[in-house]
Amino acid sequence: MKTIHAVFQNDGEWFIARCLDVPVTTQGKTLAAAKKNLREAVELYLETWGTRNGFKPAKEVHLTS
């Protein structure tokens, strides 16, 4: 299983989630919601545009510093 790399930013009202591996950005009211939305958006992107080198999204997205 591969890992997706993401950046999360809180603008005070929303958590913005940006995937660094594919051009996908989404948001959520909570960090957990933003992670869930990003996972779904990346899966949809890959279903629509295909995979690169067998890339499959991770089951969970982790925020690291």
C-alpha positions as CSV (number, residue, x, y, z in Angstrom):
1,M,0.0,0.0,0.0
2,K,1.3,3.4,-0.9
3,T,1.0,6.6,1.1
4,I,-0.3,9.9,-0.1
5,H,1.4,13.1,1.1
6,A,-0.8,16.0,2.1
7,V,-0.7,19.4,3.7
8,F,-3.4,20.6,6.0
9,Q,-4.0,24.2,6.8
10,N,-6.6,25.7,9.2
11,D,-7.9,29.1,8.0
12,G,-9.9,29.6,11.3
13,E,-13.1,28.2,9.9
14,W,-12.1,25.3,7.6
15,F,-9.3,22.8,7.3
16,I,-7.9,22.9,3.8
17,A,-6.4,19.6,2.6
18,R,-4.0,19.6,-0.4
19,C,-2.5,16.4,-1.8
20,L,1.1,16.7,-2.8
21,D,1.1,13.6,-5.1
22,V,-1.9,14.4,-7.4
23,P,-3.6,17.7,-8.1
24,V,-6.4,17.4,-5.5
25,T,-7.5,20.0,-2.9
26,T,-10.5,19.8,-0.6
27,Q,-11.7,21.0,2.8
28,G,-13.6,20.0,6.0
29,K,-15.0,21.7,9.1
30,T,-12.7,19.4,11.2
31,L,-9.3,17.8,10.6
32,A,-10.9,14.4,10.5
33,A,-13.5,15.6,8.0
34,A,-10.7,17.1,5.8
35,K,-8.7,13.8,5.9
36,K,-11.8,11.8,4.9
37,N,-12.7,14.2,2.1
38,L,-9.1,14.2,0.8
39,R,-9.1,10.4,0.7
40,E,-12.4,10.3,-1.2
41,A,-11.2,13.0,-3.6
42,V,-7.9,11.3,-4.3
43,E,-9.7,8.0,-4.9
44,L,-12.1,9.7,-7.3
45,Y,-9.3,11.4,-9.1
46,L,-7.5,8.1,-9.6
47,E,-10.7,6.3,-10.7
48,T,-11.2,9.1,-13.3
49,W,-7.6,9.7,-14.5
50,G,-6.0,6.4,-13.8
51,T,-3.1,5.4,-11.6
52,R,0.6,6.2,-12.0
53,N,2.8,3.1,-11.5
54,G,0.1,1.3,-9.6
55,F,-0.4,4.1,-7.1
56,K,-3.2,3.4,-4.7
57,P,-4.2,5.8,-1.9
58,A,-3.5,4.8,1.7
59,K,-6.4,3.8,3.9
60,E,-5.6,6.7,6.2
61,V,-3.9,10.0,5.8
62,H,-1.5,11.1,8.4
63,L,-0.5,14.7,9.3
64,T,3.2,15.0,10.1
65,S,5.5,18.0,10.6
